[in-house]
Amino acid sequence: MNNKLALFFLVILMQFSCNNNDTRLADQLRDAKKKEVIFTNIKKGWNFFDTPINETSEATVKTWQQWREFMDELAKKPKKTIGDFQKKSKMLSTKVMALNTNIPAQFDTPQIRSRIATLITQVRMLDLYINLTDISDKKVVKLVAEINIELVSLQRQMDKIVEKSKIPMETGESELLQMIMDTTRAIPSGSPMMPGNPGNNGIPEKYHTMPSNPGGTASPKNPN
């Protein structure tokens, strides 16, 4: 009787254990399927604008090392695992940070720096979201699209600067600018021009000529 009772409990325990194993297996399969879907969506949406969109950007790739290296890194698309995409995002984050260094003098403007700052923020956010335990494939794909938009904006601004530099100055404009610069350098820092008297040019008042007498009336004589 005791043997039968022990056997009965053993059968129940084995069945309970099998049910737990089946549950764990089902959870693992569900998790694997979810990761596969996430990987597929990210792989499908990981398409960067990795080639220059205009002649200015194409020329800049040859002379600006940090820009060239960042664009080259964008072109190398991961293929095998989600881990490859995570490693790629870290590398992109490193490369985009380098854009802040050695900016060509022609492009070292507030407009360019602002766009680089936005691009850095977006790439670092991509690195953050793709390395989360629970990865949001929708957020990752959205960030890729936003990075592409900023890439276009940055390259268009670069082209705008170059095209503007090609516009010839009007006749006499360069001479006028040079005169303004020379005048600015000639005025001593301790003798600023007085407001409302633009003709003084910093000359001490004792050297100014006396104003004319427009009415023609002789100055009154000293009664003494």
C-alpha positions as CSV (number, residue, x, y, z in Angstrom):
1,M,0.0,0.0,0.0
2,N,2.8,2.4,0.9
3,N,4.6,1.5,-2.3
4,K,1.5,2.3,-4.3
5,L,1.1,5.6,-2.6
6,A,4.7,6.6,-3.1
7,L,4.4,5.7,-6.8
8,F,1.3,7.8,-7.1
9,F,3.0,10.9,-5.7
10,L,6.0,10.2,-7.9
11,V,3.8,10.2,-11.0
12,I,2.1,13.4,-10.0
13,L,5.5,15.1,-9.3
14,M,6.8,14.0,-12.7
15,Q,3.7,15.3,-14.4
16,F,4.0,18.7,-12.6
17,S,7.7,18.9,-13.6
18,C,6.8,18.1,-17.2
19,N,4.2,20.9,-17.2
20,N,6.7,23.4,-15.8
21,N,9.2,22.3,-18.5
22,D,6.6,22.7,-21.2
23,T,5.7,26.2,-19.9
24,R,9.4,27.3,-19.8
25,L,9.9,25.9,-23.3
26,A,6.8,27.8,-24.6
27,D,8.1,31.0,-23.0
28,Q,11.5,30.5,-24.6
29,L,10.0,29.9,-28.0
30,R,7.8,32.9,-27.6
31,D,10.8,35.1,-26.6
32,A,12.9,33.7,-29.4
33,K,10.2,34.5,-31.9
34,K,9.9,38.0,-30.5
35,K,13.6,38.6,-30.9
36,E,13.5,37.3,-34.4
37,V,10.8,39.7,-35.4
38,I,12.7,42.6,-33.7
39,F,15.9,41.7,-35.6
40,T,14.1,41.4,-38.9
41,N,12.4,44.8,-38.5
42,I,15.6,46.5,-37.5
43,K,17.6,44.9,-40.3
44,K,14.9,46.0,-42.8
45,G,14.8,49.6,-41.5
46,W,18.6,50.0,-41.0
47,N,19.2,52.0,-44.2
48,F,21.2,55.1,-43.8
49,F,22.0,57.8,-46.5
50,D,25.6,56.8,-46.6
51,T,26.6,58.5,-49.8
52,P,27.0,62.3,-50.4
53,I,23.9,63.9,-51.7
54,N,25.6,66.8,-53.5
55,E,29.0,67.9,-54.9
56,T,29.9,69.8,-51.8
57,S,29.5,66.8,-49.6
58,E,31.3,64.6,-52.1
59,A,34.3,67.0,-52.1
60,T,34.2,67.4,-48.3
61,V,34.5,63.6,-47.9
62,K,38.0,63.8,-49.5
63,T,39.2,66.6,-47.2
64,W,37.4,66.1,-43.9
65,Q,38.7,62.9,-42.4
66,Q,36.1,62.7,-39.6
67,W,33.2,63.1,-42.0
68,R,34.6,60.5,-44.4
69,E,35.0,58.0,-41.5
70,F,31.5,58.6,-40.3
71,M,30.0,58.1,-43.7
72,D,32.1,54.9,-44.3
73,E,30.8,53.5,-41.0
74,L,27.2,54.2,-42.0
75,A,27.7,52.2,-45.2
76,K,28.8,49.0,-43.3
77,K,25.5,47.4,-42.5
78,P,25.3,44.6,-39.9
79,K,23.7,41.4,-41.1
80,K,23.8,38.4,-38.7
81,T,22.6,39.1,-35.2
82,I,21.1,41.9,-33.1
83,G,24.5,42.0,-31.3
84,D,26.1,43.1,-34.5
85,F,23.7,46.0,-34.7
86,Q,24.5,46.9,-31.1
87,K,28.2,46.9,-31.8
88,K,27.6,49.0,-34.9
89,S,25.6,51.6,-33.0
90,K,28.4,52.0,-30.5
91,M,30.9,52.5,-33.3
92,L,28.6,55.1,-35.0
93,S,28.3,56.9,-31.7
94,T,32.1,57.2,-31.5
95,K,32.5,58.3,-35.0
96,V,29.8,61.0,-34.9
97,M,31.3,62.5,-31.7
98,A,34.5,63.0,-33.7
99,L,32.7,65.4,-36.1
100,N,33.0,68.1,-33.5
101,T,36.8,68.1,-33.9
102,N,38.7,69.5,-36.8
103,I,35.7,71.1,-38.6
104,P,36.9,72.8,-41.8
105,A,37.2,76.5,-41.4
106,Q,34.6,77.1,-44.2
107,F,32.0,75.1,-42.3
108,D,32.9,76.1,-38.8
109,T,29.6,78.1,-38.4
110,P,26.8,78.1,-35.8
111,Q,24.5,76.6,-38.4
112,I,26.8,73.6,-39.1
113,R,27.7,73.1,-35.4
114,S,24.0,73.1,-34.5
115,R,23.2,70.4,-37.1
116,I,26.2,68.3,-35.9
117,A,25.0,68.6,-32.3
118,T,21.5,67.3,-33.3
119,L,23.1,64.5,-35.3
120,I,25.2,63.5,-32.3
121,T,22.1,63.4,-30.1
122,Q,20.2,61.2,-32.5
123,V,23.0,58.7,-33.0
124,R,23.6,58.4,-29.3
125,M,19.9,57.8,-28.7
126,L,20.0,55.1,-31.3
127,D,22.9,53.5,-29.4
128,L,20.9,53.8,-26.1
129,Y,17.6,52.2,-27.4
130,I,19.2,49.4,-29.3
131,N,21.1,48.3,-26.2
132,L,18.1,48.1,-23.9
133,T,17.1,44.7,-22.5
134,D,13.6,45.2,-24.1
135,I,14.5,46.6,-27.5
136,S,11.8,48.7,-29.3
137,D,12.3,48.0,-33.0
138,K,9.9,50.8,-33.9
139,K,11.9,53.4,-31.9
140,V,15.1,52.2,-33.5
141,V,13.8,52.4,-37.0
142,K,12.3,55.8,-36.3
143,L,15.7,57.1,-35.1
144,V,17.3,55.8,-38.3
145,A,14.9,57.9,-40.3
146,E,15.5,61.0,-38.1
147,I,19.3,60.5,-38.6
148,N,18.8,60.4,-42.3
149,I,16.8,63.7,-42.2
150,E,19.6,65.4,-40.3
151,L,22.2,64.0,-42.6
152,V,20.4,65.7,-45.5
153,S,20.0,68.9,-43.6
154,L,23.7,69.1,-42.7
155,Q,24.8,68.4,-46.3
156,R,22.4,71.0,-47.7
157,Q,23.7,73.6,-45.3
158,M,27.3,72.8,-46.3
159,D,26.3,73.2,-50.0
160,K,24.5,76.5,-49.1
161,I,27.7,77.9,-47.6
162,V,29.8,76.9,-50.6
163,E,27.3,78.4,-53.1
164,K,27.1,81.6,-51.1
165,S,30.9,82.0,-51.2
166,K,30.8,81.8,-55.0
167,I,28.5,84.9,-55.3
168,P,30.7,87.8,-56.5
169,M,30.7,91.0,-54.4
170,E,29.2,94.1,-55.8
171,T,31.5,96.8,-57.2
172,G,33.2,98.6,-54.3
173,E,31.8,96.2,-51.7
174,S,35.2,94.6,-51.0
175,E,36.9,98.0,-50.6
176,L,34.1,99.1,-48.3
177,L,34.5,96.1,-46.1
178,Q,38.3,96.6,-46.0
179,M,37.8,100.3,-45.0
180,I,35.5,99.3,-42.2
181,M,38.0,96.7,-40.9
182,D,40.9,99.3,-41.2
183,T,38.9,101.9,-39.3
184,T,38.0,99.5,-36.6
185,R,41.6,98.5,-36.1
186,A,42.7,102.2,-36.1
187,I,40.4,103.3,-33.3
188,P,42.1,103.0,-29.9
189,S,40.3,100.8,-27.5
190,G,40.4,103.5,-24.9
191,S,38.9,106.2,-27.1
192,P,35.5,105.0,-28.3
193,M,33.4,107.1,-30.6
194,M,30.9,109.2,-28.8
195,P,27.3,108.4,-29.5
196,G,25.7,111.0,-31.7
197,N,29.0,112.3,-33.0
198,P,30.1,109.8,-35.7
199,G,32.5,112.2,-37.3
200,N,34.9,112.3,-34.4
201,N,36.5,109.0,-35.1
202,G,38.0,109.0,-31.6
203,I,39.9,112.3,-32.1
204,P,40.2,114.4,-28.9
205,E,37.7,117.3,-28.8
206,K,40.4,120.0,-28.6
207,Y,41.4,119.2,-32.2
208,H,37.9,119.6,-33.5
209,T,37.2,122.8,-35.6
210,M,34.8,125.3,-34.2
211,P,31.3,125.3,-35.7
212,S,30.6,127.9,-38.3
213,N,28.3,130.9,-37.6
214,P,25.5,130.2,-40.0
215,G,23.7,133.5,-39.3
216,G,26.7,135.7,-40.3
217,T,26.3,137.7,-37.1
218,A,29.6,138.9,-35.6
219,S,30.4,137.5,-32.2
220,P,29.7,140.1,-29.5
221,K,32.8,142.0,-28.3
222,N,33.9,141.9,-24.8
223,P,32.4,144.9,-23.1
224,N,35.6,145.3,-21.1
